[in-house]
Amino acid sequence: VDLNECLQSAEFISSSDGNFKVLEDGSVYTTSALSLSAGKKTFTILLKDIQEQVQKKIHVSVVEEAIKTPKTRHARDTILKRTKRRWGPIPSVMIENSLGPFPLQIQQVQSDTAQNYTIYYSASGPGIDQDPKGLFYIERETGNIFATRAVDREQYPSFQIICFATTPDGYSPEVPLVHTIRIEDDNDNAPYFTQDLFEFCVPENSRPGVVVGKVIAEDRDEPYTLHTTLKYRIVSQTPPITPAFSLHGDTGVISVLLPQLDRELVPSYTLLVEVRDMAGQPFGLCTTGTVVIKIEDTNDNAPSFKQLQYETRVEENRVSVEILRVSVVDLDEPGSPGSGAVYEIVRGNDDQAFEITTDKNTNEGILCVVKGLDYEAAKQRILVIGVNNEAPYLLAPHSQQLSQSTCSVTVHVLDVDEGPVFKPCLLRLDVKECEDVGTAIGRFVAEDPETGNSEGIRYRIPPGQCNWINIDDKSGEVRTVRVLDRDIGEMRRGQCNVTVLAIDRNGKTGTGTIQVCIVPGNKNFPRIMETDYIMCRDRKPICLMAEDSDEAPYSAPFVYRITDQRLASMWKITPQDDDCWYLSPKSDIPYGIYEIPVSVTDNGGKIGENTVRVNLCDCVTPTECDGRTRQLSGGNVTLGLWAILAMILGSLLLLLILITICGCCGAGVMHRQVTDDCANHNLIISNTEAPGEEVMDHNIIPLQNTCGQGGYGVKTGEQQTFEMAKGRGHTLESVKGGGHQTLGSVKEGGGQPMMDTCRYSYSEWHNFTHPRLGEKVHLCRQDEEQKHSEDYLLSYNYEGKGSLAGSVGCCSDQHEEEALDFLDQLEPKFRTLAETCIKR
């Protein structure tokens, strides 16, 4: 590798891979056997100029060379190559800090083919920036390697010497020899502790064997030798009493040895420990250290009262006043949970008139009165007070359980002149809403604790409070001064507290409180929230929902009822859930606007009258019926503009059809006679009308329509079957003014009918329909010049409501596909008619 091209002033040359060695001339050698398992290996050559702080890198890739093996025909062609066995000297050893004499011969290398020897060496060790120049040299003629001075192993643990053998002309006939010089360790470093002072803590009364801590020491000499094999021991203990701890010689772990560690006797221990190398042998190097072990306090001492009996005095009716302080003795560490006192009143405080707390600064118990004492009830109170610690009590080894320490306190109650007392001091009065002014709602009186009666006591309500009530100054009777309504101003919260004063003859005053609560009443009528609805042709039920301003139980659930009997026969209302009732028509009632009176009864029995307005409209969505109405027979419905226009157009269309039929009567000529017959079936309606093929089939004959309906018949033999169409068409009866009749079956006999139960004969039907039908079929596909035409007969236009088949006009709102599947179920006699109708 050309190093000068990269950095000419390189003072330090190294390789990132220890398997490769780079010399100053750029030669790269392997230091050990190398296997290229992946086929490629890379490493980096690092060049440094220490003075100018310049650093360069050269990346080198080593690729396995493909060896081509020539093909051999015969075994005798194989050539055996003889190679010289190379001499590999064993690593040399140099004693650390050797005394010489120097130069000290280390090893000798020889070559059979060369005479001049040179070396390149490197040192491996921590913190080495460059090789120690001049430490080793080799005699050029003999190959002897010498050391010039002593070496510190901690600085240079080992060296690698690369030896070169060259001829006088500078040729190297042999591969360089790598020789290792290992520096043998000398016990020149004493062990040392990692800390100047070790501090540990252990609870008192810990059992033997409990681990306290661990001391750690290190040695700079060669690891895993006797020079770094350390042993620990305790040199001394302060205070010098029975040994309390043990030290493991190999690990440095300190454990409890004494079964009783009492913090109250010895709060801490100081240990002087020693560490020695050479496995603790006397000739090994040693160092000492200090360990401080503090004994942590546990609550192994119970508190006790300094005095077992106390006496104190307090005036009656005094509240929140300190009457006594008690103190205790505790040997545990002050300020710790083990010495903090917790006081309690064990007996004599059933009415919770007393309370005892702890003063954190002095650890004393403070006894206070929290409820006024009554001299007339008890002139003296005796209390029993106990004490514990904040932390739970722990028994020391070989000790017995102690009972709780207690003391007794006698409290003398002093008599004083007291004011009147209300019994009870808080009176709750419930008043119904909307009661009359002056209604008596209760009585609130006080007693003189000295006499036990209410004589001479007067009552008064101080100003500045809610003025809902007043109280009689002598009797204490309470009456309302306002109509209490929860919907008005400050009464919305429904409650008011009034302070009442009671004054005796001596001017002593007592206070009490009257709590006035307004009880909700049933004062509001329930009403339906929404009363205008639009119901379309799907007649989906309407959800009626009511509300009531009253509170429970005077609101929901509600009961709905239609009060008008005539509308109740047309409409029904059924419950769905607690919030919704369904309103729906009972039958197929006419379209129009209905005003339905509905009564709603709340849970308290109060009835609210409501009127629900329903627009029953012929629509798909409610938006289509905005502004459209129809007139009912009862006069409750009016017709809209489009409905009136549709009726006028339908009437004009009906008149036009009648005129056309009348002009065509009598113009036909009968070409064929068949036996009259009556229809016994109905032809299903087809809502399309278009011409068929140009076929003049004489089997297609028109017949009379019975019951105001039109029909067609097909003759197949001696008998005929007619399918009657259900609908509201115009037939021969409508033209001739005939009444309601039916056709019976007739048999042909000599060309004359044997029996005729129908209104009209076949000849009349034939003369009326056959010429016109034939003309229409023949001219269906011809124009004015008798040529083929694609014009069809026009479809019927919208004729208004009333036809079961609906509208079939080109302007119809219905865009469903033409359903002609019913033609597949017709009898064979109608196939010719069906084929003529469906073909375009």
PyMOL commands that set and color helices and strands:
alter all, ss='L'
color gray80, all
select helices_A, chain A and resi 3-6+75-77+226-228+278-280+489-493+565-568+622-625+641-664+732-736+762-778+821-825+828-838
alter helices_A, ss='H'
color red, helices_A
select strands_A, chain A and resi 12-15+20-22+28-30+40-49+54-63+92-95+104-108+116-124+136-138+144-147+158-166+177-184+192-193+197-203+211-214+217-218+231-238+245-247+253-256+268-276+286-296+304-305+309-315+321-326+328-329+341-347+354-358+365-369+380-389+405-414+421-422+426-432+440-443+446-447+458-460+469-471+477-480+495-503+509-519+527-528+532-535+542-544+546-547+559-562+571-575+581-585+592-601+607-616+700-703+711-715+720-724+748-749+752-753
alter strands_A, ss='S'
color yellow, strands_A
deselect
rebuild
show_as cartoon
